[in-house]
Amino acid sequence: MGHYAFLDANNIVTEVIVGKDEGEEGIDWEVRYAEIRGQPCKRTSYNTQGGQHPNGTPFRKNYAGIGYTYDAVRDAFIPPQPFASWVLNAGSCLWEAPTPMPTDGKMYSWDEATTSWIANENQP
């Protein structure tokens, strides 16, 4: 089974569906689904995240989600930018905080006003 993302005029994902595997029945399903809908369609890989696939070849950097952008130059799906200060990692096509989150076992939230990680209260 394949997964396909439909794009609006700005290459923003509006819907993701489960469909036929690419090449099944001798059909290019990206093209066929686009023709049926009258909307651009791109295949996406359910198991790809950050340019990694645990059991195979990564495809289009990230599994598409509603609101993601398809970047035709990178041939990649990019999630929405979570905060203005975060920068796009060109290799993974994921957004990264300007400072890494601490790895001390505590839970943290990003504070955009101070561009820093704040430890969540009431942690064990």
C-alpha positions, -999 to +999 in steps of 0.1 A: +000+000+000+012+035-008+006+068+008+000+100-012-002+137-003-024+162-022-010+197-025-026+231-029-013+258-052+014+267-026+026+231-023+010+228+012-003+193+020-041+194+023-047+156+026-029+123+029-045+091+016-037+054+015-036+042-021-020+018-045+017+011-046+035+031-072+037+011-104+010-013-093-011-023-123+015-006-144+002+029-134+021+059-121-003+066-092+011+100-084+000+111-119-033+092-118-044+105-084-035+140-095-056+136-127-086+122-107-085+150-081-073+178-104-048+186-076-010+179-075-002+146-057+031+133-043+039+099-029+051+099+007+067+072+028+050+063+061+083+050+076+105+080+066+114+107+092+143+131+091+157+114+060+159+080+078+140+048+071+144+020+096+139-008+071+147+006+037+155+036+016+143+070+029+119+088+006+112+126+005+128+131+039+096+130+060+062+114+059+038+141+048+012+156+071-015+181+067+001+216+067+035+203+056+052+219+026+065+200-004+098+214-015+103+205-051+140+215-051+148+192-022+121+167-032+111+167+005+082+172+028+089+198+055+068+202+086+055+237+096+081+258+114+072+255+152+089+287+163+104+317+144+138+311+159+141+275+148+162+267+117+157+241+090+182+213+090+189+209+053+199+172+057+168+160+076+143+187+065+133+190+102+133+222+123+158+225+151+160+248+181+189+272+181+201+255+213+198+217+219+173+205+245+190+193+277+194+156+280+192+153+318+160+132+318+137+161+326+109+173+304+113+207+288+092+232+268+106+257+244+102+294+254+104+315+223+106+348+243+139+338+258+149+313+230+157+287+256+144+254+271+124+257+303+121+227+326+085+217+332+073+220+367+060+191+389+084+165+375+092+134+395 
